[in-house]
């Protein structure tokens, strides 16, 4: 869509369900997620690794009528989303509790669960998905997903990144991965942004990261 003359003028709207509208959207490598006006989350597109969050690896939105009947992502009982970021083959959302959950491809530990397991690709997995351990008492105010890494601004304005660090994109002055070993997320340090500096915005790219400071 959008590659032929006049196509944009006649482009229809995405069917998010009867009466539903979007308040936020994030486009990943091959998938898209939107927070609805109800604060529920829907995702569609390529789903080989469970990045859509529907406890399966079935693609969504590629068959007639599929968008109209698309269910919402299970973020936990009574939980809703306040922010979402779709990455390479994974997705992260900040919940109404300020907790962070991530699902999809975890091969580089970009989900933040002290492992390289995929999440959201098996039955019942989303319902039991835990919050990412951001440190004792810490919650997230912003999240950005790169291709194989994830960064979050914490409630104290500090920045943490995990996943692939092959090009130094995590900001820990190394090229090692973070979050792929037991207990690593709990003890993960903050990115050194300079003496006394904190983050107000972050954006994770394919293999690099940028932050706006205070």
Secondary structure, 3 states (H helix, E strand, C coil): CCCCCCCCCCCCCCCCCCCCCEEEEEECCCEEEEEECCCCEEEEECCCCCCCCCCCCCCECCCCCCCCCCCCCCCCCCCCEEEEEECCCEEEEEECCCCEEEEECCCCCCCCCCCCCCECCCCCCCCCCCCCCCCCCCCEEEEEECCCEEEEEECCCCEEEEECCCCCCCCCCCCCCECCCCCCCCCCCCCCCCCCCCEEEEEECCCCEEEEEC
